Amino acid sequence: MKISCEMAEDLLPLYLDGSCSMDSRNVVEEHLANCPGCHAKLSRMQSDITDGMQMQVEVQEPGLADYAKRIRRHRIRMAEFTVLVVLTLSVMLAVGYLTIQDMYRQAHPDVREVEQGTYNLVAGAVDTTAEQIEQFVFYTNNTQIQVRVLQEEGWQGSGTIMLWNTIYKDNFIQIADIGGGTGSVTFTNLSSANRYKITCENMDGALLTVSDGRSVSFWKSLRAVLGEIFRIL
Ligand SMILES: [Zn+2]
């Protein structure tokens, strides 16, 4: 059966997706065999369909791939963030622990045995009076001795506190004025190899506390710990 090109064109879509009857199919194929124009049209339609399917695939795939990539990137970022947080916390914990350990060591120093008759300021401060202070011989391993006038006792004068080195035949080494009924002096650059004596002038009635001036501070210990860490690094 012969059909016109128009009719073949109408049937081509059905022919292509295989939804036409066997008779129509035979008729279309017969026409196509003798009509290069319709044959070319069929080829075009076939390649359009293939392109369309490919395009769909291409449009879908990048979307999916992008999404998967985003998820992967997000997971990697989360993992990196977690590692960073755990590392930071660990370092902070370690530094905090070392700092507190350092503070404890400073608050509880090893008390070295010193000879009898010498007061070891490492073991703690001593309370005395201006009149009795010269009976003491002091030892310090903290390079300093601090003399504090107790405010609550109300000594209102002003006087002088002197530091002597008893190892070198009572060599006088430092002098400090104190006044106003309150205050403290700190003698520095001292050595644990020496023994020290303190005398007061014009301070009768004053109550004094003598210590090695040790002050335990978190920040001081933190600085020491960080300094030690960076020294090792
Ligand atoms: Zn034709």
Boltz pocket constraint, residues with backbone or C-beta under 6 A from the ligand:
constraints:
  - pocket:
      binder: B
      contacts: [[A, 4], [A, 5], [A, 6], [A, 8], [A, 31], [A, 35], [A, 37], [A, 38]]
      max_distance: 6.0
